[in-house]
Amino acid sequence: MHRSRIILSLLLMVVALAFVGCPPIVPPPPRDAPQGVAITSRLSGTVAGAGEVNLTLVGTAAHRQNGLQVIFIAKQLVLQDPGIFGPLTVTLNPGRESVGTLSSKTFPATHQQDFFLQINSEKLGTLVSDAPVTLSAQIDSSPPTATYKSTSGNVEFYRADDPGKKAVFT
């Protein structure tokens, strides 16, 4: 009897140690759980009164995926070299939804995304646009690690408080 208790105790310790040594079982996130992505964005444009500029912005974004639909819920990019602009950030325009699509549920797939952006600059003010910046890329995973190209052409940004919507940045 005493011997069986010792064996049972040893078995319980082995089982307990096995669970302590194993990583916890974590279920995969739901399909529509937010996914984050690091971004480096290089763009060329024209600033009214200053001419042509080349900008590099870095930051992060988060999106949700529901089937073939991709909805960006957060974006925060910061200008690397503020130069004549002073501090400058790019976020999603809170008044517009930034929605995109995937061409397939499997990879590779084409991802096309419309971004309604808000540019916040110490020198230029808060800039918005009526048209989205549309980007597209062939992707092999989600979140993607691809290079996106603009397919929207020039997008005019104007001061949010300007009823005449005079372009400040294109």
Backbone as a ProteinNet text record, in pm:
[ID]
protein_1_A
[PRIMARY]
MHRSRIILSLLLMVVALAFVGCPPIVPPPPRDAPQGVAITSRLSGTVAGAGEVNLTLVGTAAHRQNGLQVIFIAKQLVLQDPGIFGPLTVTLNPGRESVGTLSSKTFPATHQQDFFLQINSEKLGTLVSDAPVTLSAQIDSSPPTATYKSTSGNVEFYRADDPGKKAVFT
[TERTIARY]
82.9	0	87.4	189	278.8	354.5	394.1	467.8	379.9	253.7	165.2	142.2	140.6	127.2	249.2	365.6	488.7	488.7	451.3	447.9	344.3	227.4	123.1	171.9	238	291.9	395.4	483.2	583.5	517.6	415.9	345	279.8	218.4	155.8	260	378.8	483.8	532.4	548	592.1	490.3	361.9	257	257.7	270.1	272.3	392.8	509.3	628.8	615.5	550.6	531	448.2	345	262.9	336.7	421.6	498	597.4	658.6	758.5	700.4	571.4	509.6	459	475	416.2	264.1	195.7	50.4	-5.1	-115.6	-181.2	-261.6	-223.3	-289.7	-360.3	-490.9	-560.5	-520	-525.9	-493.5	-593.6	-550.6	-642.7	-759.7	-873.9	-986.2	-947.6	-1010.4	-977.3	-986.8	-1079.8	-1097.5	-1024.3	-932.6	-854.9	-760.5	-735.9	-645.9	-506.3	-447.3	-310.7	-229.9	-108.9	-23.7	79.7	126.7	228.3	316.8	447.5	542.3	546.7	557.5	550.9	666.7	727.9	816.9	757.6	726.5	659.7	745.5	775.7	852.1	759.7	746.4	656.9	714.8	670.5	707.2	581.2	594.7	478.5	518.5	417.9	439	369.5	443.8	387.6	370	249	221.4	320.8	390.9	487	625.2	642.9	773.3	825	738.6	780.8	782.4	866.2	874.6	944	892.3	953.3	953.1	1050.6	1057.3	1055.7	960.7	941.8	953.9	1009.5	1012.4	943.2	839.9	764.4	776.4	783	789.2	687.3	639.6	544.3	477.6	356.5	281.8	136.3	70.9	-71.7	-133.3	-264.7	-337.5	-462.3	-495	-613.6	-686	-810.6	-890.6	-923.2	-929	-965.6	-1092.7	-1188.2	-1313.4	-1338.9	-1307.2	-1317	-1215.7	-1262.4	-1173.4	-1162.4	-1235	-1232.6	-1125.7	-1052.5	-949	-984.4	-998.8	-1033.1	-921	-856.7	-752.9	-820.5	-775.3	-836.3	-741.6	-613.9	-517.1	-395.9	-338.3	-215.6	-147.7	-18.1	59.5	196.4	218.1	346.1	407	538	609.8	714.6	724.1	823.4	963.1	1050.8	1187.8	1269.7	1269.5	1350.1	1255	1208.4	1104.3	1141.4	1268.7	1310.9	1219	1168.5	1086.8	947.9	906.3	771.3	757.4	868.6	857.2	799.3	762.6	705.4	583.2	577.8	467.6	429.7	299.8	249.6	136.7	120.1	10.3	-68.5	-200.1	-290.2	-407.7	-490.6	-614.7	-707.2	-782.7	-883	-997	-1022.6	-1124.9	-1266.7	-1287.5	-1420.1	-1448.1	-1349.2	-1364.6	-1312.6	-1371.9	-1328.1	-1226.4	-1116.6	-1011.4	-1027	-1094.3	-1132.1	-1057.7	-1024.3	-959	-1007.3	-949.5	-990.5	-869.6	-888.5	-794	-857.6	-776.8	-829.6	-862.4	-810.2	-827.8	-813.3	-871.4	-854.9	-721.2	-653.4	-524.1	-416	-291.7	-178.4	-102.7	-42.8	-37.2	-172.4	-192.1	-315.7	-280.8	-366.6	-350.2	-429	-362.3	-427	-435.8	-556.3	-577.3	-646.3	-593.6	-642.4	-661.4	-777.6	-803.4	-777.2	-689.8	-659.7	-708.9	-793.3	-829.5	-740.9	-649.2	-544.8	-565.4	-503.3	-499.1	-352.5	-304.4	-165.7	-167.4	-89.1	-80.6	61.1	72	202.1	201.1	310.6	324.5	315.1	373.7	377.4	259	208.3	101.6	-38.2	-46.4	-176.2	-225.5	-356.4	-418.2	-472	-420.8	-458.8	-540.6	-642.9	-726.5	-750.9	-808.3	-841.8	-980.3	-1042.4	-1171.7	-1154.4	-1038.8	-1011.4	-917.4	-929.7	-837.1	-702.2	-600.5	-473.4	-491	-485.6	-507	-373.1	-345.5	-221.3	-254.5	-162.5	-185.4	-53.3	-61.7	57.3	15.6	104.6	90.5	148.9	71	119.2	122.9	210.5	226.8	186.1	146	108.6	27.2	-29.5	-98.5	-55.1	4.3	24.4	130	117.3	206.2	343.9	438.5	574	610.5	512.2	530.4	557.7	598.4	612.5	485.9	415.7	290.9	320.3	245	256.1	123.7	132.1	11	-54.7	-186.2	-262.3	-365.4	-361.4	-464	-422.4	-299	-254.2	-237.4	-237.8	-219.1	-344.1	-323.7	-432.8	-404.3	-502.3	-484.4	-530.2	-438.1	-468.8	-485.5	-587.1	-616.8	-634.5	-627.1	-645.7	-788.1	-801.2	-931.5	-1031.6	-983.3	-1073.7	-1094.5	-1048.2	-1060.5	-1183.8	-1288.6	-1410.3	-1385.5	-1282.4	-1250.3	-1168	-1115.7	-1037.1	-919.3	-844.8	-725.9	-615.2	-561.1	-457.5	-332.4	-283.9	-161.9	-51.9	-91.3	3.8	-61.2	11.4	-38.2	62.1
-118.9	0	125.2	121.8	235.4	256.1	146.4	151.3	208.5	172.8	224.7	374	422.8	567.6	642.3	585.5	649.3	655	544.6	540.7	640.1	644.4	738.8	882.7	911.4	1046	1082.6	986.9	1013.1	1038	960.8	981.8	1119.6	1159.6	1292.5	1402.3	1383.9	1484.7	1491.4	1376.1	1373.4	1443.4	1415.5	1480.1	1630.1	1672.2	1815	1882.3	1819.5	1878.3	1885.3	1788	1789.9	1911.6	1944.4	2060.9	2191.1	2193.3	2313.9	2340.9	2236	2252.8	2281.9	2261.4	2283.8	2426.8	2487	2620.5	2608.5	2714.6	2708.2	2694.6	2627.7	2613.9	2740.4	2813.3	2939.3	2923.5	2943.3	2930.3	3043.4	3020.7	3129	3242.3	3367.7	3480.1	3465.6	3521.5	3518.3	3584.4	3543.2	3593.4	3745	3805.6	3950.3	4025.5	3958	4026.2	4126.2	4241	4340.3	4282.9	4318.6	4280.4	4407	4409.7	4526.2	4506.9	4618	4613.5	4737.6	4717.3	4829.2	4884.4	5016.4	5080.7	5177.8	5173.4	5279	5325.8	5453.9	5508	5617.3	5603.2	5704.2	5764.2	5895.6	5959.3	6089	6124.5	6250.8	6332.9	6462.4	6548.3	6691.2	6776.5	6919.4	6993.4	7084.5	7169.3	7308.2	7362.1	7497.2	7595.5	7669.2	7768.6	7714.1	7582.4	7524.6	7434.3	7389.5	7305.6	7157	7085.8	6939.5	6897.8	6790.7	6735.6	6583.1	6522.6	6377.4	6352.1	6271.9	6249	6100.5	6071.5	5935.4	5937.9	5855.5	5844.7	5702.2	5687.9	5555.1	5548.4	5427.2	5409.7	5274.7	5270.5	5146.1	5168.2	5056.9	5060.4	4930.5	4931.5	4811	4798.9	4674.4	4650.4	4525.1	4514.8	4395	4337.4	4204.6	4137.8	4058.6	4075.8	4002.4	3945	3817.5	3758.7	3824.5	3879.4	3946.5	4096.6	4146.3	4289.5	4319.2	4429.7	4474.3	4616.5	4637.9	4770.4	4816.2	4926.2	4981.4	5060.6	5035.3	5098.4	5195.9	5192.2	5285.2	5296.9	5416.6	5440.2	5560.8	5550.5	5661.1	5659.4	5753.9	5767.3	5901.5	5904.5	6026.2	6056.2	6182.8	6225.2	6211.4	6141.1	6116.4	6243.6	6329.4	6451.2	6568.5	6629.2	6731.8	6852.9	6888.5	7000.5	7121	7167.3	7289	7270	7144.5	7118.2	7125.7	7108.1	7090	6950.8	6920.6	6788.2	6762.4	6641.8	6606.9	6461.1	6435.4	6299.3	6276	6150.3	6108.7	6003	6024.1	5929.3	5903.1	5808.8	5789.5	5905.6	5950.3	6054.4	5990.5	6039.7	5975.7	5987.3	6076.1	6093.9	6004.4	5926.3	5841.5	5701.5	5600.3	5462.9	5425.1	5362.5	5319.1	5169.4	5135.4	4997.3	4948.4	4820.3	4759	4617.3	4551.9	4415.9	4329.1	4200.2	4098.7	4028	3987.4	3919.9	3773.9	3718.1	3576.1	3549.9	3439.2	3398.8	3329.5	3292.9	3227.1	3316.9	3289.5	3369	3292.7	3361	3506.1	3564.5	3691.9	3763.8	3909.1	3977.7	4121.4	4192.9	4285.2	4366.3	4509.5	4562	4702	4771.7	4887.4	4956.4	5104.5	5156.7	5301.3	5357.9	5457.7	5524.2	5667.9	5704.6	5844.6	5894.1	5983.3	6024.4	6166.2	6191.4	6325.1	6354.3	6466.2	6508.2	6620.5	6603.6	6705.1	6761.1	6889.5	6954.2	7084.8	7107.7	7232.6	7353.1	7342.6	7455.5	7459.8	7343.3	7339.6	7330	7293	7274.3	7131.7	7111.5	6980.9	6973	6875.6	6858.9	6731.3	6739.3	6624	6625.3	6518.3	6512	6450.6	6479.2	6418.7	6283.2	6259.6	6133.5	6047.8	5917.2	5830.8	5820.1	5786	5741.5	5590.4	5542	5399.6	5333	5228.4	5152.4	5008.2	4943.6	4805.6	4729.8	4599.2	4513.2	4367.8	4286	4141.3	4099.9	4029	3992.6	3840.7	3795.6	3652.5	3612.7	3710.6	3680.3	3796.6	3772.9	3879.1	3869.7	3974.7	4103.6	4094.6	4180.9	4173.4	4233.3	4192.1	4249.6	4297.9	4339.9	4376.4	4525.9	4562	4701.5	4742.4	4840.1	4888.4	5005.9	5014.7	5125.3	5199.5	5330.2	5410.8	5384.4	5367.3	5350.7	5461.7	5559.5	5664.7	5791.2	5800.5	5926.1	6032	6158.9	6267.8	6287.9	6302.5	6330.1	6466.9	6555.9	6691.6	6698.9	6745.9	6767.6	6916.7	6953.7	7093.4	7106.5	7231.1	7254	7216	7142.9	7091.8	7204.2	7322.4	7434.2	7528.4	7488.2	7572.5	7532.5	7615.6	7583	7582	7655.2	7658.7	7539	7462.8	7339.7	7364.4	7473	7502.7	7402.6	7338.9	7236.9	7297.2	7230.7	7268.8	7167.8	7042	6934.1	6838.5	6807.5	6713.3	6601.5
0	0	0	90.6	100.7	-30.9	-93.5	-219.5	-331.4	-338.3	-441.1	-423.4	-300.3	-275.6	-327.3	-306.5	-352.5	-505.9	-570.6	-716.7	-768.9	-705.8	-746.6	-729.4	-617.7	-593.5	-698.6	-732.2	-835.2	-970.6	-1004.6	-1130.6	-1135.9	-1026.6	-1021.3	-1037.9	-978.5	-992.9	-1138	-1202.5	-1341.4	-1430.3	-1408.2	-1486.9	-1461.9	-1335.5	-1303.4	-1367.2	-1361.8	-1423.2	-1574.7	-1633.5	-1778.5	-1818.7	-1740.7	-1772.9	-1746.4	-1642.4	-1613.8	-1725.8	-1780.7	-1885.9	-2023	-2042.8	-2173.3	-2185.3	-2300.7	-2318.7	-2318.8	-2278.1	-2276	-2417.9	-2427.5	-2557.1	-2581.1	-2685.3	-2717	-2851.2	-2853.7	-2981.4	-3075.4	-3205.9	-3299.2	-3283.1	-3313.9	-3299.7	-3396.5	-3361.7	-3455.2	-3586.8	-3694.6	-3828.7	-3836.2	-3760.6	-3769.1	-3658	-3586.4	-3483	-3549	-3484.2	-3544.9	-3567.7	-3680.1	-3712.5	-3733.5	-3679.8	-3693.4	-3802.3	-3855	-3959.5	-3947	-3964.7	-3967.4	-4109.3	-4120.8	-4252	-4270	-4388	-4434.6	-4566.5	-4574	-4692.3	-4753.3	-4881.4	-4955.3	-5058.9	-5055.7	-5151.2	-5202.7	-5322.1	-5385.6	-5399.1	-5383.9	-5397	-5421.6	-5424.8	-5443.8	-5332.4	-5270.2	-5165.2	-5223.1	-5211.2	-5262	-5200	-5283.7	-5236.9	-5208.2	-5204.9	-5174.5	-5286.2	-5376.9	-5489.8	-5457.9	-5535.4	-5524.7	-5395.4	-5334.9	-5213.3	-5221.9	-5158.5	-5140.3	-4990	-4945.5	-4802.9	-4770.4	-4652.6	-4599.6	-4463.9	-4452.9	-4328.1	-4275.5	-4144.2	-4083	-3970.4	-3943.7	-3834.2	-3840.1	-3785.4	-3777.7	-3816.4	-3845	-3875.9	-3826.3	-3811.1	-3771.1	-3857.1	-3891	-3972.3	-3923.3	-3964.5	-3942.2	-4078.8	-4083.9	-4208.4	-4184.9	-4275	-4267.9	-4406.9	-4425.4	-4558.1	-4650.4	-4760.3	-4855	-4828.6	-4728.5	-4697.4	-4591.1	-4612.1	-4518.9	-4476.4	-4345.1	-4293.6	-4200.7	-4238	-4150.7	-4039.4	-3915.8	-3798.9	-3729.7	-3765.2	-3706	-3797.2	-3797.6	-3874.8	-3812.7	-3791.6	-3735.9	-3802.4	-3893.7	-3961.7	-3924.5	-3909.3	-3871	-3977.6	-4017.6	-4116.5	-4057.6	-4132.1	-4086.4	-4072.5	-4174.3	-4174	-4193.1	-4083.5	-4093.2	-4178.1	-4184.9	-4269.3	-4259	-4372.8	-4377.3	-4316	-4293.3	-4243.7	-4093	-4021.5	-3878.3	-3854.1	-3731.3	-3703.7	-3792.2	-3849.2	-3938.9	-3914.1	-3897.7	-3883.3	-3982.5	-4018.7	-4105.5	-4029.9	-4020.2	-3955.3	-4049.5	-4011.5	-4086	-4056.4	-4156	-4135.7	-4055.6	-3932.3	-3849	-3905.5	-4001.7	-4059.9	-4179.8	-4222.8	-4342.3	-4312.7	-4373.9	-4355.2	-4463.3	-4421.8	-4513.7	-4538.9	-4649.5	-4680.4	-4804	-4803	-4917.1	-4939.4	-5039.5	-5073	-5105.6	-5084	-5129.1	-5247.7	-5343.8	-5462.4	-5435.7	-5327.2	-5299.5	-5150.2	-5103.5	-4963.2	-4940.9	-5050.9	-5040.3	-5099.2	-5061.1	-5108.3	-5214.9	-5310.9	-5324.6	-5365.4	-5329.2	-5361.4	-5387.2	-5460.1	-5479.9	-5370.6	-5303.4	-5200.3	-5253.1	-5260.9	-5300.3	-5184.7	-5144.2	-5024.9	-5052.6	-5013.4	-5016.9	-4878.3	-4871	-4744.4	-4750	-4656.7	-4637.5	-4523.8	-4557.9	-4465.1	-4414.7	-4299.8	-4241.7	-4213.2	-4264.7	-4243.2	-4141.2	-4035.7	-3930.4	-3929.5	-3964	-3975.2	-3897	-3825.7	-3750.3	-3843.8	-3962.4	-4055.7	-4152.5	-4195.3	-4295.9	-4235.1	-4108.7	-4045.1	-4063	-4047	-4066.6	-4208.1	-4284.1	-4424.1	-4442.6	-4526.8	-4561	-4711.9	-4763	-4905.7	-4922.1	-5035.7	-5067	-5133.4	-5192.2	-5261.7	-5177.2	-5189.5	-5115.1	-5186.1	-5109.2	-5164.9	-5180.1	-5304.7	-5330.2	-5356.3	-5279.9	-5293.7	-5328.2	-5400.3	-5441.1	-5442.4	-5409.2	-5413.3	-5421	-5474.3	-5469.1	-5334.9	-5250.5	-5117.3	-5101.5	-5011.3	-4986.2	-4845	-4761.5	-4624	-4567.4	-4450.7	-4377.6	-4232.1	-4177.6	-4242.3	-4352	-4452.4	-4568.8	-4542.2	-4625.6	-4623.5	-4763	-4839.1	-4979.3	-4996.8	-5118.3	-5157.7	-5231.7	-5177.9	-5237.5	-5329.4	-5436.3	-5532.3	-5536.2	-5557	-5569.6	-5704.2	-5700.8	-5825.1	-5840	-5749.6	-5749.6	-5822.8	-5865.9	-5926.5	-5818.6	-5859.5	-5763.8	-5679.2	-5549.4	-5455.2	-5393.9	-5399.6	-5346.5	-5200.8	-5115.6	-4974.4	-4950.6	-4876.2	-4844.3	-4693.6	-4644.8	-4501.1	-4461.7	-4354.8	-4311	-4287.3	-4251.9	-4223.1	-4342.7	-4462.5	-4583	-4662.9	-4661.1	-4737.2	-4888.1	-4935	-5077.8	-5122.4	-5029.2	-5054.8	-5149.4	-5125.8	-5206.2	-5173	-5276	-5257.1	-5192.8	-5087.6	-5018.4	-5048.4	-5060.3	-5088.7	-5188.3	-5294.7	-5396.6	-5412.6
[MASK]
++++++++++++++++++++++++++++++++++++++++++++++++++++++++++++++++++++++++++++++++++++++++++++++++++++++++++++++++++++++++++++++++++++++++++++++++++++++++++++++++++++++++++

